């Protein structure tokens, strides 16, 4: 059950004055011990980046060998004040990431500790700007995407799930959650069979997946089309990255209020928890290592797609 944690975080963030410090105090009161908050100012304002480390029994933080999973709450901002009052749809990624951290903390308090470390990152900005985008307006961010990725992804992460609202399009016309293929160092790889199985078990339904284009795995700032920022963490790491999209049947602006669905966010949290359990014990590799080595041997590196390219 993750709905309670989802609602707790939803209520916490639905505040015009919420900050990263507010979130830190809330999580520490529930038992979290390893949280850092960094305030970063950009051209369009400031935001608080939050990093929550949850040690595992055999994780690197305790000199173990279990791999570390990164959960990134990807978004422009949780609010668009003063233009819009209340939490915006774009906040779903932050809610899902923080609710997964809260659930893991609650589990540890009850004696259920995962094998590997989990690192959860997101940022808190209740007054982010918006920007035009077809077919609906997107949320923007106070800081540029390169800065966001620097704080969202850490070297300790052996794999990353980037969870993001993905409603502002006509490509995904169902409500719920869906996963992307794995992206690693500029390559779009096959869908992970293990992740598909976990998605079907946690939802009780056939897995929804979504396609991504080459543009989607390049950095924002190159003036090319991106379906949204869900794959941006893949531009800043050598670890495999999978996008977890929270979707709707109709196109919903990221800046829309009253457009978040707690049940769907809780469903994303359930999936994240099952991935965290499996990944830490080596049961859920995001990609086939041998095939990736052969792919790069035959066709070379694609890391230039992680850059802005030639002007």
Beta strands, then each sheet from edge to edge (+ up, - down):
strand 1: 35-42
strand 2: 45-54
strand 3: 69-73
strand 4: 118-124
strand 5: 130-131
strand 6: 138-139
strand 7: 159-165
strand 8: 176-179
strand 9: 183-184
strand 10: 187-188
strand 11: 240-247
sheet 1: 1+ 2- 4+ 3+ 7+ 11+ 8-
sheet 2: 5+ 6-
sheet 3: 9+ 10-
end
